Amino acid sequence: MDKQDKHKSICRKRKEREKKQRIQSILDAAKKVFASKGYLKSTMDEIAMAAEITKPTIYLYFKSKDDLILSLMQPLIDDSRSRLEIVEKELLSGAIKNGRDLVTGIFQAFYHGYEILPETFRVVQLFQQKDLICELRPEIRATLDENGRGNIDLCRRMLARGIEMELIKPVNVYEMVDVIWALIVGVIQLEDCKGDEQKDHRLKKKTLDLAQRLIVEALTRNAEQVI
């Protein structure tokens, strides 16, 4: 590579890096505005102000608030999916030998999303509580529904397999996944209202650990010996 090509390559990489940084700054601003004002009341002007850029600049990367919310939620969905797939792989390979490890794996896969993306997790909470998904454009709503449902279906599949392997007792897997998700979301919201985020999340970790152990005991009693 001659000097001219090398210089072009350096400039191209710099532009790509600056683009990624700008997109991330917009997403960070959107998270804060959505969390403080709610999705419906938030405006692109407010997001632009929070990101310290002009509104036309946002539209270079995102067509609307709907595209912003999709870009925010997708990494959370992807993180849960990758961790759930690891749990499923361990289950199918025989590495998971009891119901405790199966339930714990599912709990931890969902909770990890909150650990790495707490503000995004709160936005998801708000959307579910106020049924805001129906406010999104049909194609955005369909994408989120398909991707999110994929994670739920994966959990149901793992629980069904756990029943077949007699790791957990027979239970309605559709209802059980909803219970697990509701516990995680509810505990996080409750403890955050108590200021647990400033206490290194100690309260929510202890409460979720208790919820997890209660679920394990309920699912494994008469199916295996709980250690």
N, C-alpha and C positions, 0 to 999 in steps of 0.2 A: 504494500500500500504506500503510494507516494504521499508527500506532505499535504497536497491539496485534498486528496481523498480522506486522509487522516483528520484534517481539519473539519471537513464536512461531517464525518462520522462523530466527532466530538460535539459539534453543534447540534446534530440530530439527537444525540443522547441527552444533551442538556435540555433541549426543547421537550423531549419526552418526559424527563424528570420534572420539569416545571409544570407540565400538563398534569401529571399525576398528583403533584403537590397542590395544584389549584383545585382539582376535583376533590381531593381529600378535605381541603379547607371548606369547600362548599358543603360537603356531606357533614362535616363536624358542626358547621353553623346550622344546618337543617335539623340535626339531632337536638340541638339546644333550643331552637325556636319551637319545634314540634312538641318537645317535652314541657316547655313553659307555657305555651299558648294553646296547645292542641292543634291537631292537623287541620281541621276545617277553618279555624280562625287565623292560621298562619298565612302569610303572604310571601310571594317571591321577593318583594321589596325588603321585607324584614330579614329574610335569609341573606339577601345581597348585602344588607347593612352589617349583619353579624359576621359575614365573611370578608367584609371590607373590600367589596368589589362592586361593579355596576350590575344591574339586573340583566342587561344584554349579554354580559359575560357569562352569566349562569346559563342562559339559553344556548350558548355555544356547546354546552355539555349535557344539559338536561332540558327536555322539551316542556316539562311541567312538574308540579309537585308530585304527581303520580310516579313519574320516572325517578324522582329523588327517593321516594319511599321504597320503591323496588330496589334501588341500589343500596339503600340502607339495610333492608331486611335480608337480602340475598346472602351476604356473608355469614349472618347468624344461622340461617337455614343450612348453608353449606357446612358450617362447622359442626352442627349437630349431626348432619348426615354422615360426615366422614367418621365421627366418633361412634355413631351407632353402627356403622358398617364394620368397624373394628370389633365391636361387641358381638355382632352376628358371626363374623369370621371365627372368633374364639369359641362361640357356642357350637358352630357346625364342626369345628376341628376337634372338639372334645376338651378344649382348654378350660372352658367353664363347666364345672362339675356339680354345681348346686344352684338352687334358686336364689340364694343370697347374692352370689356374684352376678347373676343375670340381672336382678332388679337393681343392684348397686350400679352396674354398668350403664343401665338406662338412665337412672337418676343423674349420674355424673356426666353423661353425654349431654343432657339438656342443661344442667347447671353450668357447665363449662362456657356455654354461650354467654351467660350472664357475667361470668368472671372476666372474659376478654372484651365484651361489648355491653357493658351495663346500661349505657344510655340508649343504645339500640333496643335492648331488651325491654326497657321501659316504654319505648315507642310501640313495640309490639303489644305490650300489655294494654296500652290505651286503645289501640285498634280493636283488640278483642273485646274489651269491656264495653266499648261504645258502638261495636259493630260497624266500624268505619270502612271495612273492606268493600262493602256495597257501594261506597262513594267513589271508588276508583274506576278508571276506565276499564271496560270489559276485558281488554287484552292484558292489562296489568293485573287485574283481579284474577284472571285465569292462570297467569304465570305463578303468582303467589300461592294460589290455591293448589295448583298441581305440585309445586315444590314442597310446600308445607305438608300436604297430604302424603307425599312420598315418605317423609320422616315418620308420620303417624302409622302408615301402613307397615313400615319396617319394624316398628315397635310391636305392632300387633302380630306380625309374622314371627318375631322372636319369642313372644309370650306363648303363642300357639305351639311353637317348636318345644318350648320348655315344658308345656303340658304333655306333649307326646313323649318326651324323654323322662317324664315323671319327676322333673325337678321342682315343679310347682303344681298345686292341685288345680283341677278344672275350674275355670272362671271365664266370664265373658270378657274376651280380650279387648273388645271395642270399649267397653265401660272402664276396664282397668287402665288402659292408656290414658283415657280422659281424667281418671282419678289422679294418676301420677303427675300428669301435666298441670292439673289444677292445683295440686299440693305445692308443686315447685313455684308456680307463678304466684299463688296466694301467699306463701310464706315469704317470698322475696319482697312482695309489695308491703306486707304487714311490717316486717322488720325494718325495711327502709324508712317507713313512716316514723319509726322510733329512733331514727338517726343511726341505724346499725352500720351504715356505710362509713361513718366516722369512727367506728369501733372495730375496724378491720373485719367486718362481716361476721363477728363471733356469734351473735344471736341467731342469724339465719342459718349458719352452718350447723349449730347445735340443734335447732328446730328441724331442719331438713334431715339431719342424721336420725333424729327420733322418728320422724315420719317414714323414713326409709326402713328403719328397723321394724316398725309396726306393719308396714306393707309386707316385708319379708316374712315376718312371723305369720301373718294372715295367709299368705300364699303357700308357705312351705309346711305348715302344720299338717301332719298326716301324710305329707309328700316326701319329707326328708327330715333329718335331724338338724335343727338349727344350731350352729356353733356360735 
